[in-house]
Amino acid sequence: MNTVKIGDKFEAKSYDLIQKAIENDELGISKSSAVVYKQKGYYSKDREKEIIFDLAIEIWPKNAKRYTLLYLIECKSSPSGHNVPVDDVEEFHTKFNQVSGGAVKGVMITDNKFQSGGLTFAKNKRMMLIEVDKEDNHSILLHRTEKNEKKEEKNNPDKIFFNFIKKTLGLKKVKGLKKLTAEKIENLALPILQKYNDLRFCINIDSFIKHLEYEYDLKFDFTQHLETVNGKKISGFFDLKAKKIFIDKSVLETEKFRFVLGHELGHFFLHSKLKVNQEQYNDFQDSEYNFFTDRHDLVNDRNWIEWQANKFAIALFLPKILFIPHLTAFRSSIGISRPYHIYLDEQRINQKDYYKTIDYLSEYFGISKTSIKYRIEELNLITHIKPKEDLRNVIRRAFYE
């Protein structure tokens, strides 16, 4: 198959995907208002003739005499494996800027990658770039949404289009991601702790950070106020290229610090080889809480990555090999006959012993009480005993409330 035919095939594939999404009303507006074209010409005053574009999406408000928003899309196929050069991005920008009438937006899609110069140019010109890999995963690299923009109207067509692209063409998979079990993550954390102190005692933050700097050439920065992404304040992040972990300044002196540090170390030890950049990663949707299963659903690769990092943080700072003996020893010291398991019911003495245990373990391991409670639940070290409800109360509630 020659280069032209390969390019036509890629263009047709992109057209079909977008057309199908519009037909299914995934664009967020009536399909009667959005029309997609292939190889359509638009008049250029500079050339005094039409410029043909690979794909075009026209947005037509009801009873309008012409479109008010136009998305011009160029499909760049690269069978030779060469990255799309900056010249191609600049040329496309020049072409779609010659089209007058309504707001015109430029989008480039490639089945390879864009050169760094092209990325920089597109970012400064507020263009959208999309890369498609061999598995048909679409990665949105740049878009027009800016952090400091005022909140856009709900029905703003530009915002609707971006959300559509993000949902329909967004990155579906992260290359190299392994679906690790909790037990596997626990086993991966053990050698790190053995190298640090041979698992003789819990982690001392200062010495552990020095150990990480020396053994793994890691860098740390706890002096900055980190930014907000997608409306959420970042507590920490791992910069792969700089091999550096940042944690927000406000977290440093709190009990939350160890968990955040462990989470970012999870990204370093478990995810350093993954092929995804931060802009792509942010396009994933966060996991949603499922009230029926009492947990967050792992529906995409970002959910898995964050879950693994959380598991690693717990395994690192509350290793089972240290956690269970300390829990048992403390409960024995306060006179509990069966110290290795917690039975929590309505009796005040049992509740008091439970909270004493939480307080002790939180202080000893230097981590939040929430993390301690989670670890106890995760290791099945607790049984919640609910009091038997009077049958008359059950009947009364069922029929009269």
KEPAPA-274230 format. One record per residue (C-alpha): residue in three letters; x, y, z. Coordinates in pm, whole numbers, padded with zeros to 5 digits, always signed. Layout:
ALAXYZ...
//
This chain:
MET+00000+00000+00000ASN+00151+00338-00104THR+00178+00646+00116VAL-00128+00818-00036LYS-00351+00515+00022ILE-00228+00480+00381GLY-00303+00848+00440ASP-00651+00812+00288LYS-00721+00509+00507PHE-00619+00696+00823GLU-00831+00996+00720ALA-01134+00774+00653LYS-01088+00601+00987SER-01085+00936+01172TYR-01386+01056+00973ASP-01589+00745+01055LEU-01510+00771+01426ILE-01611+01137+01446GLN-01918+01089+01226LYS-02038+00798+01440ALA-01995+01002+01759ILE-02200+01288+01612GLU-02474+01050+01496ASN-02490+00908+01849ASP-02524+01260+01995GLU-02194+01222+02183LEU-02095+01574+02084GLY-02337+01720+02337ILE-02538+01914+02080SER-02806+01813+01831LYS-02671+01617+01537SER-02873+01851+01315SER-02641+02129+01433ALA-02310+01950+01373VAL-02207+01842+01024VAL-01883+01659+00942TYR-01722+01679+00598LYS-01432+01507+00427GLN-01208+01690+00176LYS-01414+02010+00178GLY-01287+02345+00055TYR-01308+02680+00237TYR-01239+03014+00073SER-00911+03196+00141LYS-00893+03569+00065ASP-00514+03547+00054ARG-00518+03277-00216GLU-00845+03394-00375LYS-00953+03032-00393GLU-01057+02747-00168ILE-00822+02548+00057ILE-00914+02180+00087PHE-00906+02033+00439ASP-00901+01663+00532LEU-01190+01686+00775ALA-01419+01967+00887ILE-01690+01995+01152GLU-01934+02282+01115ILE-02154+02391+01407TRP-02485+02543+01293PRO-02715+02705+01550LYS-03086+02671+01481ASN-03210+02887+01190ALA-02860+03025+01130LYS-02764+03126+00773ARG-02411+02992+00812TYR-02201+02802+01063THR-02074+02995+01365LEU-01799+02751+01467LEU-01569+02552+01242TYR-01323+02280+01337LEU-01068+02210+01064ILE-00884+01883+01107GLU-00569+01764+00933CYS-00476+01394+00940LYS-00103+01320+00916SER-00013+00957+00853SER+00353+00861+00881PRO+00413+00503+00759SER+00788+00568+00754GLY+00784+00624+01131HIS+00908+00984+01114ASN+00765+01229+01365VAL+00546+01510+01228PRO+00783+01807+01181VAL+00719+02156+01314ASP+00695+02282+00952ASP+00378+02076+00898VAL+00218+02219+01212GLU+00311+02575+01110GLU+00181+02520+00756PHE-00154+02388+00883HIS-00185+02685+01122THR-00126+02924+00831LYS-00388+02745+00619PHE-00676+02738+00868ASN-00609+03100+00972GLN-00688+03205+00614VAL-01045+03081+00648SER-01285+03358+00748GLY-01636+03350+00890GLY-01715+03245+01247ALA-01463+03102+01493VAL-01215+02863+01332LYS-01029+02599+01538GLY-00739+02384+01421VAL-00689+02018+01513MET-00410+01786+01391ILE-00424+01409+01421THR-00130+01177+01350ASP-00073+00802+01370ASN+00283+00870+01489LYS+00419+01153+01706PHE+00481+01526+01679GLN+00831+01673+01702SER+00895+01880+02015GLY+00911+02199+01807GLY+00564+02127+01673LEU+00433+02074+02025THR+00575+02407+02139PHE+00434+02592+01839ALA+00088+02434+01877LYS+00082+02514+02248ASN+00157+02880+02186LYS-00104+02894+01909ARG-00361+02708+02122MET-00409+02427+01872MET-00519+02076+01963LEU-00288+01786+01874ILE-00388+01419+01889GLU-00157+01118+01857VAL-00292+00774+01768ASP-00088+00464+01851LYS-00101+00119+01687GLU-00370+00006+01932ASP-00594+00299+01827ASN-00546+00480+02157HIS-00580+00853+02101SER-00366+01079+02320ILE-00470+01444+02345LEU-00149+01641+02387LEU-00260+02004+02380HIS-00592+02181+02393ARG-00732+02530+02428THR-00846+02511+02791GLU-00626+02733+03008LYS-00587+02713+03383ASN-00658+03082+03443GLU-00965+03108+03221LYS-01294+03201+03384LYS-01543+02919+03419GLU-01696+02862+03077GLU-02064+02838+03011LYS-02203+02487+03026ASN-02312+02489+02661ASN-02005+02660+02518PRO-01941+02473+02187ASP-01563+02491+02223LYS-01579+02326+02566ILE-01831+02069+02442PHE-01603+01975+02152PHE-01300+01931+02376ASN-01497+01716+02622PHE-01621+01508+02329ILE-01266+01457+02197LYS-01144+01379+02547LYS-01417+01121+02603THR-01430+00963+02258LEU-01069+00982+02137GLY-00891+01005+02469LEU-00614+00773+02583LYS-00765+00437+02678LYS-00454+00240+02776VAL-00112+00312+02925LYS+00164+00114+02759GLY+00353-00115+02995LEU+00101-00103+03282LYS+00081-00428+03478LYS-00233-00501+03683LEU-00046-00583+04005THR-00228-00746+04297ALA-00206-00612+04652GLU+00008-00912+04748LYS+00249-00848+04459ILE+00284-00483+04559GLU+00354-00590+04918ASN+00631-00820+04793LEU+00781-00542+04580ALA+00801-00308+04880LEU+00982-00561+05103PRO+01327-00555+04928ILE+01328-00174+04950LEU+01272-00189+05326GLN+01527-00467+05368LYS+01789-00258+05191TYR+01703+00039+05412ASN+01706-00114+05762ASP+01660-00489+05717LEU+01303-00445+05852ARG+01427-00404+06209PHE+01206-00103+06285CYS+00968+00143+06118ILE+01086+00413+05878ASN+01261+00724+06007ILE+01177+00990+05748ASP+01505+01183+05753SER+01729+00877+05723PHE+01496+00714+05469ILE+01506+01016+05238LYS+01886+01025+05257HIS+01887+00652+05179LEU+01663+00706+04875GLU+01881+00991+04749TYR+02195+00776+04777GLU+02061+00437+04661TYR+01824+00547+04384ASP+01954+00892+04286LEU+01614+01042+04374LYS+01565+01413+04440PHE+01304+01574+04667ASP+01144+01917+04696PHE+00905+01994+04984THR+00931+02375+04962GLN+00670+02467+04701HIS+00297+02529+04684LEU+00184+02295+04409GLU-00073+02383+04145THR-00432+02275+04095VAL-00518+02037+03808ASN-00875+01976+03688GLY-01008+02161+03993LYS-00812+01955+04247LYS-00519+02070+04460ILE-00214+01848+04413SER-00054+01715+04733GLY+00244+01568+04551PHE+00373+01445+04216PHE+00665+01252+04070ASP+00857+01418+03786LEU+00992+01126+03582LYS+01234+01326+03366ALA+01389+01508+03662LYS+01365+01194+03879LYS+01227+01417+04149ILE+00939+01397+04399PHE+00752+01715+04489ILE+00523+01737+04793ASP+00318+02045+04872LYS+00466+02265+05145SER+00142+02256+05347VAL+00162+01874+05379LEU+00516+01862+05522GLU+00434+01891+05894THR+00113+01687+05885GLU+00040+01319+05946LYS-00061+01301+05580PHE+00301+01351+05469ARG+00415+00987+05490PHE+00124+00856+05289VAL+00174+01121+05016LEU+00547+01041+05008GLY+00475+00668+04987HIS+00224+00728+04709GLU+00477+00920+04498LEU+00743+00657+04570GLY+00490+00405+04440HIS+00490+00591+04110PHE+00871+00588+04107PHE+00916+00218+04188LEU+00613+00082+04000HIS+00547+00320+03711SER+00875+00477+03594LYS+00875+00276+03269LEU+00519+00363+03168LYS+00483+00556+02843VAL+00249+00843+02928ASN+00303+01213+02990GLN+00124+01428+03247GLU-00098+01602+02992GLN-00220+01263+02864TYR-00257+01128+03217ASN-00481+01418+03321ASP-00721+01328+03041PHE-00824+01011+03228GLN-01134+01032+03444ASP-01091+00983+03819SER-01238+00668+03967GLU-01590+00694+04105TYR-01704+00558+04439ASN-01937+00259+04413PHE-02177+00253+04707PHE-02277-00106+04639THR-01924-00246+04664ASP-01803+00023+04912ARG-01495+00098+04701HIS-01372+00301+04405ASP-01421+00131+04069LEU-01106+00064+03867VAL-01245+00140+03523ASN-00941+00284+03344ASP-00563+00268+03363ARG-00531+00586+03569ASN-00754+00428+03835TRP-00522+00126+03842ILE-00208+00340+03862GLU-00340+00547+04154TRP-00471+00237+04334GLN-00130+00071+04302ALA+00048+00381+04435ASN-00188+00389+04735LYS-00126+00021+04804PHE+00248+00074+04779ALA+00238+00362+05030ILE+00062+00141+05286ALA+00293-00155+05220LEU+00599+00068+05258PHE+00510+00253+05578LEU+00295-00019+05737PRO+00463-00343+05627LYS+00267-00648+05735ILE+00579-00809+05882LEU+00606-00520+06135PHE+00246-00407+06161ILE+00085-00730+06288PRO+00345-00800+06562HIS+00319-00443+06694LEU-00060-00455+06694THR-00056-00788+06878ALA+00210-00682+07130PHE+00032-00359+07220ARG-00306-00525+07266SER-00142-00788+07489SER+00015-00512+07697ILE-00328-00361+07777GLY-00465-00696+07887ILE-00662-00820+07585SER-00682-01199+07589ARG-00708-01238+07210PRO-00479-00959+07093TYR-00424-01074+06735HIS-00779-00984+06621ILE-01012-00693+06697TYR-01377-00753+06778LEU-01556-00420+06762ASP-01910-00403+06898GLU-02125-00157+07095GLN-01946-00220+07426ARG-01763+00089+07543ILE-01460-00107+07668ASN-01405-00268+07326GLN-01440+00064+07147LYS-01195+00222+07394ASP-00939-00055+07333TYR-00984-00017+06957TYR-00909+00356+06963LYS-00614+00301+07198THR-00475+00058+06941ILE-00526+00306+06657ASP-00359+00586+06853TYR-00057+00374+06945LEU+00003+00241+06595SER-00043+00585+06440GLU+00215+00734+06676TYR+00461+00447+06642PHE+00456+00434+06260GLY+00415+00811+06226ILE+00124+00784+05983SER-00238+00896+05990LYS-00505+00716+06188THR-00701+00678+05865SER-00413+00477+05717ILE-00398+00259+06029LYS-00771+00187+06012TYR-00742+00105+05643ARG-00453-00135+05705ILE-00642-00316+05981GLU-00941-00359+05750GLU-00726-00465+05455LEU-00549-00737+05656ASN-00882-00867+05792LEU-00771-00802+06150ILE-01109-00672+06261THR-01464-00805+06293HIS-01746-00554+06323ILE-02022-00698+06542LYS-02353-00518+06506PRO-02615-00555+06781LYS-02920-00761+06697GLU-03212-00534+06618ASP-03547-00586+06788LEU-03788-00750+06541ARG-04061-00501+06634ASN-03837-00211+06526VAL-03771-00379+06191ILE-04146-00424+06127ARG-04229-00073+06245ARG-03968+00081+06012ALA-04076-00132+05716PHE-04445-00049+05732TYR-04475+00289+05899GLU-04174+00499+05794
//
